[in-house]
């Protein structure tokens, strides 16, 4: 690079020092990777001293120093008055010195007297941005001529030095990124916990007055019916029905927020899952009959026990049966329980099949997303918050299982809850 005036030279040196600081190599501990390279250079060139030297504004600092006399070996640096490497930085080229005492370029350098430097071969260490950061060099205490082969060897090793520096920088950046990722993860987890706590408090504040509305609505409905005011009793019944729907929605939001924030806990115990299926089928029977559906149950004759959270299992099955009853009219709904043995181990499969409206592959792709239903019109026609399946799947996964689904438009759907034995 040609410099037109001293200002250019000052600007270049400022940029070079900035590039050197960006490498974050100065005053760092010794590293085996660089020490191996100085040992190789000393062995290949039969030189007593080999250095990886970086030139700062007032010193040269050694990332690796082999054969350097004390106290410089311990200090790992010298002032620039003792630096041949500074000349490599200034000229931006290979520096070959056969006898420093006779070479006018370095004849006055104090390294000759204090360090015994006579012969020197230095290769520029060039950053990716093109700045010479220092020199990879070998030194001898007696005059010698450097061969082209030796220069080529040193250039190859200098390239490895810079590769090590870049690898070191990549690893440093990776560590910084990992720290940032951990911070971001912690912040996200805090946000989820805060959101969960807020929703929990918010839901509680809604539930308290709503329960009072439901209680008084039921009393009002009963009293109006007894007083022979059926029309007003119907109004009260609508209040109770709407309030119950809102309460179910609040419970769904609360359940989902607990699961999302990690606040939900499982109460595991040995449970007769066949008995749970019968109980849930009994609860779902009125829902199925409301749309003219037949509910069938197929269970093993023998008792089947599993360590699960019985309450969550009931909640999942009731949600699956409730959905089947909602989206099926004048059809058939079937609940079965089977043991399946496979290479991954034995598991129980709770299967809910229906002959309802079914779903397209696109609808199946977003089925378990919270607050999302199969289509925009589904919510309007059939109701619901779009939380039930998201909550059910989360609880299934917390119990070590999952929910899988197959469906075909116009032919119905099949939901399978599986849990490991």
Order of alpha helices (4+ residues) and beta strands (2+ residues): alpha-alpha-beta-beta-alpha-beta-alpha-beta-alpha-beta-beta-alpha-alpha-beta-alpha-beta-beta-alpha-beta-beta-alpha-alpha-alpha-beta-beta
